[in-house]
């Protein structure tokens, strides 16, 4: 069966450290892998997108890696801050084109950054 | 600022009531919008794909007569939960892709539906 697993339900780290979140998938062939941030009672907010032929993407303090052999993506937040505390969602897109933009989500990892 | 607006943000109503949720793209046209449902501590589950000018495509297990979708214009899709019951209580979220490639998607802020 198809699965998207995010390594842990919760991750607690100290401010200034690097947070690393893991997303593993089985029985998917994603064209894209995306990471979203979701705050309580809010909709997800897009952070980064990485394509199947890309290994790494960076945006400010965020970095995403994508290993299609391992079927895994790692999401890093460097120099973490309490404001980074939220739930982070991994999402896969298996099709191409706007009519095939169905997203499949993991359950998310709730990150807490403490001062 | 928000590019997808969802309204209302929360609804509390009696069992048997029908509830309409609106999803608007604010500064772009969306021929396709998506509707998701999220239970506490669970992942977002795609319910249906809303297509402007044509019928929605529902995911397996989602009753199309229960969850009516209308995408009458390029900026508005509506989800109507008909004759809602307590088990329909959930967080409903819509999304729309902004560009032709379809990714990434922009999400509304969700509608918390509570059926008494």
Interface residues (C-beta under 8 A of the other chain):
Chain A: X4 X9 X32 X34 X36 X41 X42 X43 X44 X45 X46 X49 X89 X93 X95 X96 X97 X98 X99 X100 X101 X102 X103 X104 X105 X106 X107 X108
Chain B: X4 X6 X31 X32 X34 X41 X42 X43 X44 X45 X46 X49 X51 X91 X93 X95 X97 X99 X100 X101 X102 X103 X104 X105 X106 X107 X108 X109 X110 X112
